[in-house]
Amino acid sequence: MPLIEVKGLKKDYPLGKTTVHALRGIDLSVEEGELISIVGPSGCGKTTLLNIIGCIDHPTEGSIKIADKDITALNDKELTNMRLYKIGFIFQTFNLIPVLDVKENVEFPLLLMKDKTTINTKELNERVERLIEEVGLKEYIKHKPAELSGGQRQRVAIARALVTNPDIVLADEPTANLDSETGESILAIMKKLNEIEKTTFIFSTHNPDVLKYAKRIVRLKDGTIVGEDRL
């Protein structure tokens, strides 16, 4: 059974008197533990597809299942829980909390779910510190985001996305605001954590230089899948 199963997915946006067809019938299956890159030019539907998989946006038509649960049938509370417990997010703008240090930013999602988890405080701290070490920021654990480079901030975001032990991590253009060398190091970290944590990663990009880090490439154009490559 696929971890993610998308069938006939369409998304339309009204734009004045016209309608933008962002997705035009996407069929996609994702197995547990895959590392997938969604590739295509700006405006091809990459972000829209990730937002729908991530329970941030709703499709106009079609179905999407995560762990055999139809997310299009969930209410707002159920979608919030799906985002909190099943899905991690890495944004190109990092979205860190400025007043919190590295450790506090990484552990923040755990605080949101702490009353609902059986993991004790010691185990939570150990997981947070282990992930910070895995992304190479052990010596920066008390630094605030303003004291970090762009690449370091994105590493914090990766650790934060993984801290709840999600089934899926979604990364929308995670290297877009980084120089090429730093961007490649971020993708290398994601690939390493995919292998260590066995977490499913789906990242979007329009940069062909980062495709070597994916195990599967899905090519989008004008809201449709036009090809796939398995590496």
PyMOL CGO cylinders between C-alpha atoms (Angstrom):
from pymol import cmd
from pymol.cgo import CYLINDER

trace = [
    CYLINDER, 0.00, 0.00, 0.00, 1.49, 3.38, -1.00, 0.3, 1, 1, 1, 1, 1, 1,
    CYLINDER, 1.49, 3.38, -1.00, 2.13, 5.92, 1.75, 0.3, 1, 1, 1, 1, 1, 1,
    CYLINDER, 2.13, 5.92, 1.75, 0.68, 8.63, -0.50, 0.3, 1, 1, 1, 1, 1, 1,
    CYLINDER, 0.68, 8.63, -0.50, -1.82, 7.99, -3.28, 0.3, 1, 1, 1, 1, 1, 1,
    CYLINDER, -1.82, 7.99, -3.28, -3.00, 10.85, -5.48, 0.3, 1, 1, 1, 1, 1, 1,
    CYLINDER, -3.00, 10.85, -5.48, -5.70, 10.28, -8.10, 0.3, 1, 1, 1, 1, 1, 1,
    CYLINDER, -5.70, 10.28, -8.10, -7.17, 12.73, -10.61, 0.3, 1, 1, 1, 1, 1, 1,
    CYLINDER, -7.17, 12.73, -10.61, -6.00, 15.72, -8.58, 0.3, 1, 1, 1, 1, 1, 1,
    CYLINDER, -6.00, 15.72, -8.58, -7.09, 19.10, -9.95, 0.3, 1, 1, 1, 1, 1, 1,
    CYLINDER, -7.09, 19.10, -9.95, -6.78, 22.58, -8.49, 0.3, 1, 1, 1, 1, 1, 1,
    CYLINDER, -6.78, 22.58, -8.49, -8.31, 25.72, -9.97, 0.3, 1, 1, 1, 1, 1, 1,
    CYLINDER, -8.31, 25.72, -9.97, -7.80, 29.29, -8.78, 0.3, 1, 1, 1, 1, 1, 1,
    CYLINDER, -7.80, 29.29, -8.78, -10.04, 32.20, -9.81, 0.3, 1, 1, 1, 1, 1, 1,
    CYLINDER, -10.04, 32.20, -9.81, -8.05, 35.11, -11.23, 0.3, 1, 1, 1, 1, 1, 1,
    CYLINDER, -8.05, 35.11, -11.23, -10.33, 38.00, -12.05, 0.3, 1, 1, 1, 1, 1, 1,
    CYLINDER, -10.33, 38.00, -12.05, -12.72, 36.79, -14.74, 0.3, 1, 1, 1, 1, 1, 1,
    CYLINDER, -12.72, 36.79, -14.74, -10.52, 33.84, -15.65, 0.3, 1, 1, 1, 1, 1, 1,
    CYLINDER, -10.52, 33.84, -15.65, -9.59, 30.57, -13.95, 0.3, 1, 1, 1, 1, 1, 1,
    CYLINDER, -9.59, 30.57, -13.95, -6.04, 29.32, -13.46, 0.3, 1, 1, 1, 1, 1, 1,
    CYLINDER, -6.04, 29.32, -13.46, -5.79, 25.55, -13.76, 0.3, 1, 1, 1, 1, 1, 1,
    CYLINDER, -5.79, 25.55, -13.76, -2.82, 24.95, -11.43, 0.3, 1, 1, 1, 1, 1, 1,
    CYLINDER, -2.82, 24.95, -11.43, -3.18, 21.15, -11.43, 0.3, 1, 1, 1, 1, 1, 1,
    CYLINDER, -3.18, 21.15, -11.43, -4.87, 19.36, -14.32, 0.3, 1, 1, 1, 1, 1, 1,
    CYLINDER, -4.87, 19.36, -14.32, -5.31, 15.76, -13.17, 0.3, 1, 1, 1, 1, 1, 1,
    CYLINDER, -5.31, 15.76, -13.17, -2.33, 14.44, -11.21, 0.3, 1, 1, 1, 1, 1, 1,
    CYLINDER, -2.33, 14.44, -11.21, -1.91, 10.72, -10.53, 0.3, 1, 1, 1, 1, 1, 1,
    CYLINDER, -1.91, 10.72, -10.53, 0.99, 9.90, -8.19, 0.3, 1, 1, 1, 1, 1, 1,
    CYLINDER, 0.99, 9.90, -8.19, 1.93, 7.09, -5.80, 0.3, 1, 1, 1, 1, 1, 1,
    CYLINDER, 1.93, 7.09, -5.80, 4.67, 7.49, -3.22, 0.3, 1, 1, 1, 1, 1, 1,
    CYLINDER, 4.67, 7.49, -3.22, 6.09, 4.58, -1.26, 0.3, 1, 1, 1, 1, 1, 1,
    CYLINDER, 6.09, 4.58, -1.26, 7.38, 4.81, 2.30, 0.3, 1, 1, 1, 1, 1, 1,
    CYLINDER, 7.38, 4.81, 2.30, 11.03, 5.87, 2.49, 0.3, 1, 1, 1, 1, 1, 1,
    CYLINDER, 11.03, 5.87, 2.49, 11.26, 7.42, -0.98, 0.3, 1, 1, 1, 1, 1, 1,
    CYLINDER, 11.26, 7.42, -0.98, 13.28, 10.57, -1.72, 0.3, 1, 1, 1, 1, 1, 1,
    CYLINDER, 13.28, 10.57, -1.72, 11.44, 12.30, -4.54, 0.3, 1, 1, 1, 1, 1, 1,
    CYLINDER, 11.44, 12.30, -4.54, 12.11, 15.53, -6.39, 0.3, 1, 1, 1, 1, 1, 1,
    CYLINDER, 12.11, 15.53, -6.39, 9.21, 17.34, -8.05, 0.3, 1, 1, 1, 1, 1, 1,
    CYLINDER, 9.21, 17.34, -8.05, 10.80, 19.21, -10.94, 0.3, 1, 1, 1, 1, 1, 1,
    CYLINDER, 10.80, 19.21, -10.94, 9.54, 21.87, -13.28, 0.3, 1, 1, 1, 1, 1, 1,
    CYLINDER, 9.54, 21.87, -13.28, 9.58, 25.56, -14.20, 0.3, 1, 1, 1, 1, 1, 1,
    CYLINDER, 9.58, 25.56, -14.20, 7.98, 28.25, -12.06, 0.3, 1, 1, 1, 1, 1, 1,
    CYLINDER, 7.98, 28.25, -12.06, 4.19, 28.10, -12.28, 0.3, 1, 1, 1, 1, 1, 1,
    CYLINDER, 4.19, 28.10, -12.28, 4.02, 24.41, -13.22, 0.3, 1, 1, 1, 1, 1, 1,
    CYLINDER, 4.02, 24.41, -13.22, 2.14, 23.43, -10.04, 0.3, 1, 1, 1, 1, 1, 1,
    CYLINDER, 2.14, 23.43, -10.04, 4.95, 22.18, -7.76, 0.3, 1, 1, 1, 1, 1, 1,
    CYLINDER, 4.95, 22.18, -7.76, 4.01, 24.30, -4.73, 0.3, 1, 1, 1, 1, 1, 1,
    CYLINDER, 4.01, 24.30, -4.73, 0.30, 23.65, -5.21, 0.3, 1, 1, 1, 1, 1, 1,
    CYLINDER, 0.30, 23.65, -5.21, 0.87, 19.89, -5.25, 0.3, 1, 1, 1, 1, 1, 1,
    CYLINDER, 0.87, 19.89, -5.25, 3.01, 20.00, -2.09, 0.3, 1, 1, 1, 1, 1, 1,
    CYLINDER, 3.01, 20.00, -2.09, 0.49, 22.24, -0.31, 0.3, 1, 1, 1, 1, 1, 1,
    CYLINDER, 0.49, 22.24, -0.31, -2.32, 19.78, -1.03, 0.3, 1, 1, 1, 1, 1, 1,
    CYLINDER, -2.32, 19.78, -1.03, -0.26, 16.78, 0.07, 0.3, 1, 1, 1, 1, 1, 1,
    CYLINDER, -0.26, 16.78, 0.07, 0.66, 18.77, 3.19, 0.3, 1, 1, 1, 1, 1, 1,
    CYLINDER, 0.66, 18.77, 3.19, -2.99, 19.47, 4.08, 0.3, 1, 1, 1, 1, 1, 1,
    CYLINDER, -2.99, 19.47, 4.08, -2.45, 23.22, 3.65, 0.3, 1, 1, 1, 1, 1, 1,
    CYLINDER, -2.45, 23.22, 3.65, -4.66, 23.56, 0.56, 0.3, 1, 1, 1, 1, 1, 1,
    CYLINDER, -4.66, 23.56, 0.56, -7.74, 21.74, -0.72, 0.3, 1, 1, 1, 1, 1, 1,
    CYLINDER, -7.74, 21.74, -0.72, -8.11, 20.21, -4.19, 0.3, 1, 1, 1, 1, 1, 1,
    CYLINDER, -8.11, 20.21, -4.19, -10.87, 21.27, -6.57, 0.3, 1, 1, 1, 1, 1, 1,
    CYLINDER, -10.87, 21.27, -6.57, -11.29, 17.67, -7.70, 0.3, 1, 1, 1, 1, 1, 1,
    CYLINDER, -11.29, 17.67, -7.70, -9.73, 14.26, -7.13, 0.3, 1, 1, 1, 1, 1, 1,
    CYLINDER, -9.73, 14.26, -7.13, -8.59, 12.32, -4.09, 0.3, 1, 1, 1, 1, 1, 1,
    CYLINDER, -8.59, 12.32, -4.09, -5.47, 12.06, -1.99, 0.3, 1, 1, 1, 1, 1, 1,
    CYLINDER, -5.47, 12.06, -1.99, -4.77, 9.39, 0.61, 0.3, 1, 1, 1, 1, 1, 1,
    CYLINDER, -4.77, 9.39, 0.61, -2.03, 9.42, 3.23, 0.3, 1, 1, 1, 1, 1, 1,
    CYLINDER, -2.03, 9.42, 3.23, -1.52, 6.07, 4.99, 0.3, 1, 1, 1, 1, 1, 1,
    CYLINDER, -1.52, 6.07, 4.99, -4.80, 4.96, 3.38, 0.3, 1, 1, 1, 1, 1, 1,
    CYLINDER, -4.80, 4.96, 3.38, -6.72, 7.90, 4.91, 0.3, 1, 1, 1, 1, 1, 1,
    CYLINDER, -6.72, 7.90, 4.91, -8.57, 10.18, 2.49, 0.3, 1, 1, 1, 1, 1, 1,
    CYLINDER, -8.57, 10.18, 2.49, -7.46, 13.65, 3.60, 0.3, 1, 1, 1, 1, 1, 1,
    CYLINDER, -7.46, 13.65, 3.60, -10.05, 15.35, 1.40, 0.3, 1, 1, 1, 1, 1, 1,
    CYLINDER, -10.05, 15.35, 1.40, -12.70, 14.02, 3.80, 0.3, 1, 1, 1, 1, 1, 1,
    CYLINDER, -12.70, 14.02, 3.80, -11.06, 15.39, 6.97, 0.3, 1, 1, 1, 1, 1, 1,
    CYLINDER, -11.06, 15.39, 6.97, -12.33, 18.40, 8.95, 0.3, 1, 1, 1, 1, 1, 1,
    CYLINDER, -12.33, 18.40, 8.95, -10.09, 21.30, 10.00, 0.3, 1, 1, 1, 1, 1, 1,
    CYLINDER, -10.09, 21.30, 10.00, -9.14, 19.75, 13.35, 0.3, 1, 1, 1, 1, 1, 1,
    CYLINDER, -9.14, 19.75, 13.35, -8.26, 16.43, 11.72, 0.3, 1, 1, 1, 1, 1, 1,
    CYLINDER, -8.26, 16.43, 11.72, -6.17, 18.22, 9.08, 0.3, 1, 1, 1, 1, 1, 1,
    CYLINDER, -6.17, 18.22, 9.08, -4.33, 20.12, 11.83, 0.3, 1, 1, 1, 1, 1, 1,
    CYLINDER, -4.33, 20.12, 11.83, -3.52, 16.85, 13.58, 0.3, 1, 1, 1, 1, 1, 1,
    CYLINDER, -3.52, 16.85, 13.58, -2.37, 15.32, 10.30, 0.3, 1, 1, 1, 1, 1, 1,
    CYLINDER, -2.37, 15.32, 10.30, 0.04, 18.23, 9.77, 0.3, 1, 1, 1, 1, 1, 1,
    CYLINDER, 0.04, 18.23, 9.77, 1.30, 18.04, 13.35, 0.3, 1, 1, 1, 1, 1, 1,
    CYLINDER, 1.30, 18.04, 13.35, 1.78, 14.29, 13.67, 0.3, 1, 1, 1, 1, 1, 1,
    CYLINDER, 1.78, 14.29, 13.67, 2.34, 12.95, 10.15, 0.3, 1, 1, 1, 1, 1, 1,
    CYLINDER, 2.34, 12.95, 10.15, 3.97, 15.72, 8.11, 0.3, 1, 1, 1, 1, 1, 1,
    CYLINDER, 3.97, 15.72, 8.11, 7.09, 17.87, 8.51, 0.3, 1, 1, 1, 1, 1, 1,
    CYLINDER, 7.09, 17.87, 8.51, 7.66, 21.04, 6.49, 0.3, 1, 1, 1, 1, 1, 1,
    CYLINDER, 7.66, 21.04, 6.49, 10.85, 22.73, 5.25, 0.3, 1, 1, 1, 1, 1, 1,
    CYLINDER, 10.85, 22.73, 5.25, 10.28, 26.18, 3.73, 0.3, 1, 1, 1, 1, 1, 1,
    CYLINDER, 10.28, 26.18, 3.73, 12.59, 28.17, 1.47, 0.3, 1, 1, 1, 1, 1, 1,
    CYLINDER, 12.59, 28.17, 1.47, 12.19, 31.14, 3.85, 0.3, 1, 1, 1, 1, 1, 1,
    CYLINDER, 12.19, 31.14, 3.85, 13.10, 28.95, 6.87, 0.3, 1, 1, 1, 1, 1, 1,
    CYLINDER, 13.10, 28.95, 6.87, 10.17, 30.21, 9.06, 0.3, 1, 1, 1, 1, 1, 1,
    CYLINDER, 10.17, 30.21, 9.06, 12.16, 30.05, 12.29, 0.3, 1, 1, 1, 1, 1, 1,
    CYLINDER, 12.16, 30.05, 12.29, 11.04, 31.89, 15.43, 0.3, 1, 1, 1, 1, 1, 1,
    CYLINDER, 11.04, 31.89, 15.43, 13.51, 34.80, 15.91, 0.3, 1, 1, 1, 1, 1, 1,
    CYLINDER, 13.51, 34.80, 15.91, 13.36, 34.93, 19.74, 0.3, 1, 1, 1, 1, 1, 1,
    CYLINDER, 13.36, 34.93, 19.74, 14.08, 31.20, 20.15, 0.3, 1, 1, 1, 1, 1, 1,
    CYLINDER, 14.08, 31.20, 20.15, 17.51, 29.59, 19.96, 0.3, 1, 1, 1, 1, 1, 1,
    CYLINDER, 17.51, 29.59, 19.96, 18.34, 26.57, 17.79, 0.3, 1, 1, 1, 1, 1, 1,
    CYLINDER, 18.34, 26.57, 17.79, 17.27, 23.99, 20.37, 0.3, 1, 1, 1, 1, 1, 1,
    CYLINDER, 17.27, 23.99, 20.37, 14.04, 25.84, 21.17, 0.3, 1, 1, 1, 1, 1, 1,
    CYLINDER, 14.04, 25.84, 21.17, 13.15, 26.19, 17.48, 0.3, 1, 1, 1, 1, 1, 1,
    CYLINDER, 13.15, 26.19, 17.48, 13.72, 22.47, 16.85, 0.3, 1, 1, 1, 1, 1, 1,
    CYLINDER, 13.72, 22.47, 16.85, 11.73, 21.32, 19.88, 0.3, 1, 1, 1, 1, 1, 1,
    CYLINDER, 11.73, 21.32, 19.88, 8.83, 23.74, 19.30, 0.3, 1, 1, 1, 1, 1, 1,
    CYLINDER, 8.83, 23.74, 19.30, 6.61, 21.25, 17.39, 0.3, 1, 1, 1, 1, 1, 1,
    CYLINDER, 6.61, 21.25, 17.39, 7.06, 18.76, 20.24, 0.3, 1, 1, 1, 1, 1, 1,
    CYLINDER, 7.06, 18.76, 20.24, 5.71, 21.29, 22.71, 0.3, 1, 1, 1, 1, 1, 1,
    CYLINDER, 5.71, 21.29, 22.71, 2.55, 21.56, 20.63, 0.3, 1, 1, 1, 1, 1, 1,
    CYLINDER, 2.55, 21.56, 20.63, 1.98, 17.80, 20.90, 0.3, 1, 1, 1, 1, 1, 1,
    CYLINDER, 1.98, 17.80, 20.90, 3.62, 17.10, 24.25, 0.3, 1, 1, 1, 1, 1, 1,
    CYLINDER, 3.62, 17.10, 24.25, 0.33, 16.67, 26.13, 0.3, 1, 1, 1, 1, 1, 1,
    CYLINDER, 0.33, 16.67, 26.13, -0.66, 13.95, 23.65, 0.3, 1, 1, 1, 1, 1, 1,
    CYLINDER, -0.66, 13.95, 23.65, 2.54, 11.94, 23.55, 0.3, 1, 1, 1, 1, 1, 1,
    CYLINDER, 2.54, 11.94, 23.55, 3.92, 9.28, 25.87, 0.3, 1, 1, 1, 1, 1, 1,
    CYLINDER, 3.92, 9.28, 25.87, 7.56, 10.26, 25.24, 0.3, 1, 1, 1, 1, 1, 1,
    CYLINDER, 7.56, 10.26, 25.24, 9.13, 11.61, 28.43, 0.3, 1, 1, 1, 1, 1, 1,
    CYLINDER, 9.13, 11.61, 28.43, 11.09, 14.85, 28.71, 0.3, 1, 1, 1, 1, 1, 1,
    CYLINDER, 11.09, 14.85, 28.71, 14.47, 13.11, 28.72, 0.3, 1, 1, 1, 1, 1, 1,
    CYLINDER, 14.47, 13.11, 28.72, 13.67, 11.24, 25.49, 0.3, 1, 1, 1, 1, 1, 1,
    CYLINDER, 13.67, 11.24, 25.49, 12.41, 14.46, 23.88, 0.3, 1, 1, 1, 1, 1, 1,
    CYLINDER, 12.41, 14.46, 23.88, 15.64, 16.28, 24.78, 0.3, 1, 1, 1, 1, 1, 1,
    CYLINDER, 15.64, 16.28, 24.78, 17.75, 13.41, 23.48, 0.3, 1, 1, 1, 1, 1, 1,
    CYLINDER, 17.75, 13.41, 23.48, 15.90, 13.40, 20.15, 0.3, 1, 1, 1, 1, 1, 1,
    CYLINDER, 15.90, 13.40, 20.15, 16.20, 17.17, 19.75, 0.3, 1, 1, 1, 1, 1, 1,
    CYLINDER, 16.20, 17.17, 19.75, 19.92, 17.17, 20.51, 0.3, 1, 1, 1, 1, 1, 1,
    CYLINDER, 19.92, 17.17, 20.51, 20.58, 14.14, 18.29, 0.3, 1, 1, 1, 1, 1, 1,
    CYLINDER, 20.58, 14.14, 18.29, 18.91, 15.79, 15.29, 0.3, 1, 1, 1, 1, 1, 1,
    CYLINDER, 18.91, 15.79, 15.29, 20.79, 19.05, 15.90, 0.3, 1, 1, 1, 1, 1, 1,
    CYLINDER, 20.79, 19.05, 15.90, 24.01, 17.07, 15.91, 0.3, 1, 1, 1, 1, 1, 1,
    CYLINDER, 24.01, 17.07, 15.91, 23.02, 15.17, 12.74, 0.3, 1, 1, 1, 1, 1, 1,
    CYLINDER, 23.02, 15.17, 12.74, 22.52, 18.44, 10.83, 0.3, 1, 1, 1, 1, 1, 1,
    CYLINDER, 22.52, 18.44, 10.83, 25.91, 19.68, 12.07, 0.3, 1, 1, 1, 1, 1, 1,
    CYLINDER, 25.91, 19.68, 12.07, 24.80, 22.41, 14.49, 0.3, 1, 1, 1, 1, 1, 1,
    CYLINDER, 24.80, 22.41, 14.49, 25.80, 21.01, 17.88, 0.3, 1, 1, 1, 1, 1, 1,
    CYLINDER, 25.80, 21.01, 17.88, 28.08, 23.96, 18.63, 0.3, 1, 1, 1, 1, 1, 1,
    CYLINDER, 28.08, 23.96, 18.63, 25.35, 26.44, 17.64, 0.3, 1, 1, 1, 1, 1, 1,
    CYLINDER, 25.35, 26.44, 17.64, 22.63, 24.99, 19.85, 0.3, 1, 1, 1, 1, 1, 1,
    CYLINDER, 22.63, 24.99, 19.85, 22.19, 28.24, 21.86, 0.3, 1, 1, 1, 1, 1, 1,
    CYLINDER, 22.19, 28.24, 21.86, 22.38, 30.59, 18.87, 0.3, 1, 1, 1, 1, 1, 1,
    CYLINDER, 22.38, 30.59, 18.87, 19.36, 32.60, 17.69, 0.3, 1, 1, 1, 1, 1, 1,
    CYLINDER, 19.36, 32.60, 17.69, 18.42, 32.58, 13.97, 0.3, 1, 1, 1, 1, 1, 1,
    CYLINDER, 18.42, 32.58, 13.97, 19.88, 36.07, 13.45, 0.3, 1, 1, 1, 1, 1, 1,
    CYLINDER, 19.88, 36.07, 13.45, 23.28, 34.67, 14.48, 0.3, 1, 1, 1, 1, 1, 1,
    CYLINDER, 23.28, 34.67, 14.48, 23.20, 31.94, 11.82, 0.3, 1, 1, 1, 1, 1, 1,
    CYLINDER, 23.20, 31.94, 11.82, 23.88, 31.87, 8.08, 0.3, 1, 1, 1, 1, 1, 1,
    CYLINDER, 23.88, 31.87, 8.08, 21.15, 30.97, 5.59, 0.3, 1, 1, 1, 1, 1, 1,
    CYLINDER, 21.15, 30.97, 5.59, 22.45, 27.43, 5.27, 0.3, 1, 1, 1, 1, 1, 1,
    CYLINDER, 22.45, 27.43, 5.27, 22.57, 27.01, 9.05, 0.3, 1, 1, 1, 1, 1, 1,
    CYLINDER, 22.57, 27.01, 9.05, 18.99, 28.28, 9.37, 0.3, 1, 1, 1, 1, 1, 1,
    CYLINDER, 18.99, 28.28, 9.37, 17.85, 25.74, 6.79, 0.3, 1, 1, 1, 1, 1, 1,
    CYLINDER, 17.85, 25.74, 6.79, 19.60, 23.00, 8.78, 0.3, 1, 1, 1, 1, 1, 1,
    CYLINDER, 19.60, 23.00, 8.78, 17.59, 24.07, 11.83, 0.3, 1, 1, 1, 1, 1, 1,
    CYLINDER, 17.59, 24.07, 11.83, 14.45, 23.86, 9.72, 0.3, 1, 1, 1, 1, 1, 1,
    CYLINDER, 14.45, 23.86, 9.72, 15.35, 20.32, 8.63, 0.3, 1, 1, 1, 1, 1, 1,
    CYLINDER, 15.35, 20.32, 8.63, 15.89, 19.19, 12.23, 0.3, 1, 1, 1, 1, 1, 1,
    CYLINDER, 15.89, 19.19, 12.23, 12.60, 20.82, 13.24, 0.3, 1, 1, 1, 1, 1, 1,
    CYLINDER, 12.60, 20.82, 13.24, 10.75, 19.07, 10.42, 0.3, 1, 1, 1, 1, 1, 1,
    CYLINDER, 10.75, 19.07, 10.42, 12.05, 15.67, 11.59, 0.3, 1, 1, 1, 1, 1, 1,
    CYLINDER, 12.05, 15.67, 11.59, 11.69, 16.10, 15.35, 0.3, 1, 1, 1, 1, 1, 1,
    CYLINDER, 11.69, 16.10, 15.35, 8.12, 14.79, 15.54, 0.3, 1, 1, 1, 1, 1, 1,
    CYLINDER, 8.12, 14.79, 15.54, 9.18, 11.66, 13.65, 0.3, 1, 1, 1, 1, 1, 1,
    CYLINDER, 9.18, 11.66, 13.65, 6.76, 12.36, 10.77, 0.3, 1, 1, 1, 1, 1, 1,
    CYLINDER, 6.76, 12.36, 10.77, 5.94, 9.91, 8.00, 0.3, 1, 1, 1, 1, 1, 1,
    CYLINDER, 5.94, 9.91, 8.00, 6.53, 12.59, 5.35, 0.3, 1, 1, 1, 1, 1, 1,
    CYLINDER, 6.53, 12.59, 5.35, 8.73, 15.66, 5.05, 0.3, 1, 1, 1, 1, 1, 1,
    CYLINDER, 8.73, 15.66, 5.05, 7.80, 18.20, 2.36, 0.3, 1, 1, 1, 1, 1, 1,
    CYLINDER, 7.80, 18.20, 2.36, 10.37, 20.76, 1.21, 0.3, 1, 1, 1, 1, 1, 1,
    CYLINDER, 10.37, 20.76, 1.21, 9.29, 23.49, -1.20, 0.3, 1, 1, 1, 1, 1, 1,
    CYLINDER, 9.29, 23.49, -1.20, 12.36, 24.83, -3.05, 0.3, 1, 1, 1, 1, 1, 1,
    CYLINDER, 12.36, 24.83, -3.05, 14.54, 24.30, 0.08, 0.3, 1, 1, 1, 1, 1, 1,
    CYLINDER, 14.54, 24.30, 0.08, 17.69, 25.59, -1.66, 0.3, 1, 1, 1, 1, 1, 1,
    CYLINDER, 17.69, 25.59, -1.66, 16.15, 28.59, -3.44, 0.3, 1, 1, 1, 1, 1, 1,
    CYLINDER, 16.15, 28.59, -3.44, 17.59, 31.23, -1.10, 0.3, 1, 1, 1, 1, 1, 1,
    CYLINDER, 17.59, 31.23, -1.10, 21.02, 29.60, -0.77, 0.3, 1, 1, 1, 1, 1, 1,
    CYLINDER, 21.02, 29.60, -0.77, 24.16, 29.67, -2.88, 0.3, 1, 1, 1, 1, 1, 1,
    CYLINDER, 24.16, 29.67, -2.88, 24.81, 26.56, -4.95, 0.3, 1, 1, 1, 1, 1, 1,
    CYLINDER, 24.81, 26.56, -4.95, 27.42, 25.02, -2.62, 0.3, 1, 1, 1, 1, 1, 1,
    CYLINDER, 27.42, 25.02, -2.62, 25.29, 25.54, 0.49, 0.3, 1, 1, 1, 1, 1, 1,
    CYLINDER, 25.29, 25.54, 0.49, 22.20, 24.30, -1.35, 0.3, 1, 1, 1, 1, 1, 1,
    CYLINDER, 22.20, 24.30, -1.35, 23.93, 21.08, -2.29, 0.3, 1, 1, 1, 1, 1, 1,
    CYLINDER, 23.93, 21.08, -2.29, 25.04, 20.53, 1.31, 0.3, 1, 1, 1, 1, 1, 1,
    CYLINDER, 25.04, 20.53, 1.31, 21.42, 20.93, 2.43, 0.3, 1, 1, 1, 1, 1, 1,
    CYLINDER, 21.42, 20.93, 2.43, 20.28, 18.31, -0.09, 0.3, 1, 1, 1, 1, 1, 1,
    CYLINDER, 20.28, 18.31, -0.09, 23.07, 15.99, 1.05, 0.3, 1, 1, 1, 1, 1, 1,
    CYLINDER, 23.07, 15.99, 1.05, 21.82, 16.31, 4.65, 0.3, 1, 1, 1, 1, 1, 1,
    CYLINDER, 21.82, 16.31, 4.65, 18.27, 15.53, 3.54, 0.3, 1, 1, 1, 1, 1, 1,
    CYLINDER, 18.27, 15.53, 3.54, 19.49, 12.45, 1.68, 0.3, 1, 1, 1, 1, 1, 1,
    CYLINDER, 19.49, 12.45, 1.68, 21.48, 11.27, 4.71, 0.3, 1, 1, 1, 1, 1, 1,
    CYLINDER, 21.48, 11.27, 4.71, 18.50, 11.74, 7.04, 0.3, 1, 1, 1, 1, 1, 1,
    CYLINDER, 18.50, 11.74, 7.04, 16.24, 9.96, 4.57, 0.3, 1, 1, 1, 1, 1, 1,
    CYLINDER, 16.24, 9.96, 4.57, 18.54, 6.96, 4.89, 0.3, 1, 1, 1, 1, 1, 1,
    CYLINDER, 18.54, 6.96, 4.89, 18.97, 7.22, 8.68, 0.3, 1, 1, 1, 1, 1, 1,
    CYLINDER, 18.97, 7.22, 8.68, 15.41, 8.11, 9.71, 0.3, 1, 1, 1, 1, 1, 1,
    CYLINDER, 15.41, 8.11, 9.71, 13.66, 6.22, 6.86, 0.3, 1, 1, 1, 1, 1, 1,
    CYLINDER, 13.66, 6.22, 6.86, 11.43, 9.28, 6.46, 0.3, 1, 1, 1, 1, 1, 1,
    CYLINDER, 11.43, 9.28, 6.46, 9.80, 9.93, 3.08, 0.3, 1, 1, 1, 1, 1, 1,
    CYLINDER, 9.80, 9.93, 3.08, 11.11, 13.20, 1.58, 0.3, 1, 1, 1, 1, 1, 1,
    CYLINDER, 11.11, 13.20, 1.58, 9.42, 15.09, -1.24, 0.3, 1, 1, 1, 1, 1, 1,
    CYLINDER, 9.42, 15.09, -1.24, 11.14, 18.27, -2.37, 0.3, 1, 1, 1, 1, 1, 1,
    CYLINDER, 11.14, 18.27, -2.37, 10.43, 20.62, -5.24, 0.3, 1, 1, 1, 1, 1, 1,
    CYLINDER, 10.43, 20.62, -5.24, 13.05, 22.38, -7.32, 0.3, 1, 1, 1, 1, 1, 1,
    CYLINDER, 13.05, 22.38, -7.32, 13.64, 24.04, -10.67, 0.3, 1, 1, 1, 1, 1, 1,
    CYLINDER, 13.64, 24.04, -10.67, 17.42, 23.59, -10.28, 0.3, 1, 1, 1, 1, 1, 1,
    CYLINDER, 17.42, 23.59, -10.28, 18.75, 20.63, -12.30, 0.3, 1, 1, 1, 1, 1, 1,
    CYLINDER, 18.75, 20.63, -12.30, 22.01, 20.60, -10.29, 0.3, 1, 1, 1, 1, 1, 1,
    CYLINDER, 22.01, 20.60, -10.29, 20.29, 19.15, -7.20, 0.3, 1, 1, 1, 1, 1, 1,
    CYLINDER, 20.29, 19.15, -7.20, 18.56, 16.26, -8.95, 0.3, 1, 1, 1, 1, 1, 1,
    CYLINDER, 18.56, 16.26, -8.95, 21.43, 13.87, -8.22, 0.3, 1, 1, 1, 1, 1, 1,
    CYLINDER, 21.43, 13.87, -8.22, 20.26, 13.76, -4.59, 0.3, 1, 1, 1, 1, 1, 1,
    CYLINDER, 20.26, 13.76, -4.59, 16.84, 12.34, -5.47, 0.3, 1, 1, 1, 1, 1, 1,
    CYLINDER, 16.84, 12.34, -5.47, 16.05, 8.66, -5.89, 0.3, 1, 1, 1, 1, 1, 1,
    CYLINDER, 16.05, 8.66, -5.89, 13.08, 9.49, -8.11, 0.3, 1, 1, 1, 1, 1, 1,
    CYLINDER, 13.08, 9.49, -8.11, 12.27, 12.52, -10.23, 0.3, 1, 1, 1, 1, 1, 1,
    CYLINDER, 12.27, 12.52, -10.23, 8.72, 13.54, -11.14, 0.3, 1, 1, 1, 1, 1, 1,
    CYLINDER, 8.72, 13.54, -11.14, 8.55, 16.14, -13.91, 0.3, 1, 1, 1, 1, 1, 1,
    CYLINDER, 8.55, 16.14, -13.91, 5.69, 18.66, -13.96, 0.3, 1, 1, 1, 1, 1, 1,
    CYLINDER, 5.69, 18.66, -13.96, 4.68, 21.02, -16.75, 0.3, 1, 1, 1, 1, 1, 1,
    CYLINDER, 4.68, 21.02, -16.75, 1.53, 23.13, -16.93, 0.3, 1, 1, 1, 1, 1, 1,
    CYLINDER, 1.53, 23.13, -16.93, -0.07, 21.27, -14.02, 0.3, 1, 1, 1, 1, 1, 1,
    CYLINDER, -0.07, 21.27, -14.02, 0.45, 17.76, -15.35, 0.3, 1, 1, 1, 1, 1, 1,
    CYLINDER, 0.45, 17.76, -15.35, 3.06, 15.04, -14.87, 0.3, 1, 1, 1, 1, 1, 1,
    CYLINDER, 3.06, 15.04, -14.87, 5.02, 14.75, -18.13, 0.3, 1, 1, 1, 1, 1, 1,
    CYLINDER, 5.02, 14.75, -18.13, 7.58, 12.16, -17.06, 0.3, 1, 1, 1, 1, 1, 1,
    CYLINDER, 7.58, 12.16, -17.06, 9.34, 10.23, -14.29, 0.3, 1, 1, 1, 1, 1, 1,
    CYLINDER, 9.34, 10.23, -14.29, 12.85, 8.94, -13.74, 0.3, 1, 1, 1, 1, 1, 1,
    CYLINDER, 12.85, 8.94, -13.74, 14.01, 6.43, -11.10, 0.3, 1, 1, 1, 1, 1, 1,
    CYLINDER, 14.01, 6.43, -11.10, 17.67, 6.73, -10.19, 0.3, 1, 1, 1, 1, 1, 1,
]
cmd.load_cgo(trace, "trace")
